[in-house]
């Protein structure tokens, strides 16, 4: 019997509604699984380590100082207070002043935003370029792999400090973003080789083979299947790259290679040594100690954070996470199974 128009419309509406519901549930499940497997669980494991908590707290303090602190504390200027005041003698300049009357604490606080920007830009540039080159080289193989690997080897073979010195003279960077990228101009190469080695193994996994068999595009496979599996390692190396930017930028500013128009703790160290004679006595050692403490605690926070996050990359921890995921999946299946009704 031929179905009526109303029955046909109802059937079509029901079919369309079911399809739409399935798509919505599948998308939500994928987002929830991605968050649980690659953000929540790794973050929970890392947060169990005291090093992660201490490192994250230290970095949060620096972010607070670099944002809110610069609004509430005065900017350093010449002759803003009495010259060469010792620390803790007046609340106007709690950590003392320089020979030109600049507040030492103000100099340290207002150098923090530029340092954070350098750290962020250098870390993103180094890790982003390493992930791009390493994943493409490891997944594609063949000629692409040989070209990108040769490019990485050439970048690794160039001494970093002389290259930065030459580029600093040529470019004369005055923006913190450019300086951060300049410092990590060839830092990414070693990380790219490490990522390539991991991708060579990941590309042979069954789920990656299944995606290739189904005709999924290469960018989608890299974004969906490959990169999420190397993210813990990438995050650890992002912290290491940020720590490298801290030490390299301070050293380059201290040597006078980078322009002094950007506030930096390295400039404070140079002024304390060359102008105030902090290492030759005279009671000006505090001008050297303040930026050194700022550098030390920032580097300590990055080191502790990287060490704590390294637990996520530990194979035993990853195996335990995988076991918990399988257990939760089995529980979900049991809960979703239809129960038998007793009559």
N, C-alpha and C positions, 0 to 999 in steps of 0.2 A: 504494500500500500504506500502510495506517495505521501511523504510527510507534508503537513500543512506548513504555511509560511511562518506561523507563530512558533511551531515546534522547531523549524529550521533556525529561526532567529535565536531561539533560546539555546539551541545546541551550539551555535556559533559563539554566542556570548559566553557560554560556559567554557567552551574550548579556549577562547581568547583570554578569559579571566584566569584560567588555570595556567596557561603559558606565561602570562605576565607575572603571576605569583611565583612560579618556579624561577623565573629570571631574577626577581627581587630577592628571593631567599638565597639563591646561589651567590649573588653579589654580596649580600650581607654576610653570608658564611665565609666567603673568601676574605673579606675585610676583617672579620672577627678573627679568623685563623691567622692572618698575617700579623695582626696586632698582638695576638697571644703568643705566637711562636717567635717573632723577631723583635718585639718591643717589650711586652710585659714580662715574659719569662726571663729573657736575658737581663733586663733591667732589675728584676727581682733577685736573680742570682748575684749580679754585681753589687747590688745594694746590701746584700748580706755580709759583704766584706767591709770591715771598718775602714780600710784604706779608701774605698769608694766614697764612703760618707764624709770622711775628713777632707778628701780632695775636692769633692763637690761643694762642701761648705766653704773651703778656702776660696774657690773660684767664685762662688756666689758673693762673698765679701768683696772681691775685687770688682765684680760687675756692679755691685751697689756703690762702691767708691767711684767707679768710672762714670756712673750715670747720675745718681742722686748727690753724691759727694761734691761733684764739680758745681752743682747749682748752689749749694749752701756754704761752700768754703771759697774764700776770695782767691782770685787768680794772682799768680806771682808777678810782681812788678818791681822795678828798681826803686830803692829808697821808700818802700812801703812800711818799713819798721826801722828801729835803730840797728846799726850795723854790728855784725859779729856778736849777736846775742847767743849765749850758751843755752842749751836745751833746758826746759822746765823752769825758766826764770820768769817768764811772763806768758799769760794765756793768749796774748796777741800773736805770739809766734811760739807755740808750745815746744817745737823741736829745734828752735834756734833760727838764726838768719845767716846769710852769707855776708861777705865783705862788702857787697853792694846793697845790702839791706833787703834782699829777697827772702821771703818766708820759705824755709826748707820743706816744711810739711805741704805748703801750697804747691811747690814745685813737684813733689812726689805725687800728690793727688791729681793734678792737672796733666801729668804725663801718663796716667793710667788709661784714659780713653784711647789715646793714640796707640798704646801698646796692645790693647785688646783688639783694636781694628787690625793691626798688623798680624796678630796671632790668628784672627779669624780668616783674613784674606789669604795669608800664607798657607794655613792648614787646608782651606777649601781648595786652593789652587793645586797644591801638591797631591792631596788625596784624590781629588776629582780627576786630574790628568792621569794619575797612576791607575785608577779604576777603569777609566776609558781605554787606555792603551793596553793594560794588562788583560782585561776581559776580552777585548776584541782579538788580541793576538792569541790568547789561549784557546778561544772558542773557534775561530776561523781556521787557524793553522795554515800550512802551506806558505805561499808567497807572502800573504799578509802578515803571518807570524814572523817570517824572516825579516821583513822590512821593519816592522815595529820593534822587534827585538834588537836589531842592529841600531836603530835610533836610540833605544834605551841604553845600549852598551856605550855608544858614543857620548851620551849625556853623562853616564857614570864615570867615564874616563877623564872628563874635564875637571880640573881642580875647582872646587866651589868658591873658595875665597878669592883667588885671582879673577875668576869670571865675574863675581859680584863687584869687585873693585873697578874693573874696566867698565861694566855696565853702569855703575853709579856715576862715573865720570862722564860717560856719554849721555845718559838720560837725565841726570841730576834730579832724582825724584824728590818731591816735597809732600806728596800725599801718602798717608799711612797705608792705603790699599796697595799702591804701586810698590812701596818699599817691602811690604809683606810678600808680594809676588816675586819681587826681585831677589829676595833672600832665598826663596825656595825654588829658584829657577831651574836647578837640576837635582833637587832633593827627591823628586818624585820617581826617579829612574829605578832605584833599588826596590822601592815598594811595587812598582809596576812588574818587575821580574818575579817578585814573590807572588803577586796576585796571578800572574800568568801560570805559574806552577800549580796553583790550586785549581784554576779553571780547567786545566788539562785533565784533572781528575773528575771535576764536577760534570763536565760535558759528556762523560761516559755513563752517568747515572741513568737509570731506567726512565725517570720522569722527563729528563731532557731528551732522550731518544724518542719517547712517545710524542713530545711536542714537535720534534722535527718530522716524525712520520705523519703527523696530522697536518703538516704544512704551515705551522706557525712561523711567523717572520722572525728573523734573527734578532732585531731590536727587542721584540716582545719576549723572546726566550731569555735574553740577557737580563732584561728588567724584571721579569717575573720569576725565573727559575735559577739564574746564576748569581746575580748580585746580592739578593737577600741572604744567600748562604755564606757570603764573605763579608757581610756587614760588620760582625763583631771584630774581625781582624782589621777592617778599615777604620773603625772607630778607635781602636787602640793606637794605630799608626797616625791618626789625626791628632791625638794627644801628644804623641812623640814629635810630630812635625811642629806643633805649637810650641813645645818646649825648645826645639831647635831655633825657632824664630826669636824667642826671648833672648837666648844667649847670643845668637849671631847679631841681632840688631843692637844690643847693648855694646858688644865688642866693636862693631863697625862705627857706632856713634862715638865711642871712647877714642877710637883711632882717628876720628875726624874725617872718615871716608864719606859718610852720609851727611847731608846738609843739616845745619843746626837750627833751621827754622821750625822743625817739628820737635815738640817737647818729648824728651826721653830721659830715662834714668841714666843711660850711658853718658849723656851730656852733663848730668850732675856729677857723675864720677870724674869726668875729665876736668870739670871746673874745680872740683874739690882737690884734685891732684895738682893741676897746673897753676891755678890761681890762688887757692887757699893754702897750698902746701900741707895737705892733711896727713901725709906720710912722714913729714919732717918735724912734727911736733907743733907747738903753738896753740894747742887746744881747739883745733878745727877738725878733729877726727870724726865728729858727729856728722859733718857734711858728706863724709864718705860712707858712714855706717847706714844712714837712712835709706839711700837708694839700694844699697847692698841687701838690706833686709827685705825691701820690696821685691827685688829680683829673686831672692832666695825662696820666699814663701810662695810666689807665683809659680816658680819652677817646681817646688815641692808639691803644690796642689795638682799640677799637671802630671807629675810622676805618680803620685798616689792614685789619681783617677785612672791612669793607664794601667797600673798594676792591678787595681781592682777589677777593671773591665776585662783584663786578660783571663780571668776565670771563665768568662763566657766562651772564650776561644779554646779552652782546655777540652781535649777530646772526651775525657771522662765526664765532664759536666754536660757536654753536648749529648752524650749517650744517655745520661740520666734524664735530660730534658725530653729526648726522643721517646724514652720509655714512659715518662709521664704522659706524653701526648697520646701514645697508643692506648694507655690505660684509660684516659679521659674519653678517647674515641669509642672504646669498647663500652664504657659506661653510658655514653650517649646513645649507642645503638641499642643497648639493653633497655634504656628508658623509653626509646622510641618504638620498641617492639610492641605489637598489639597484645593485650592481655586476654586470656581466654575467659569467657563469661560462663559461670556455673549456672545451670538451670535446675 
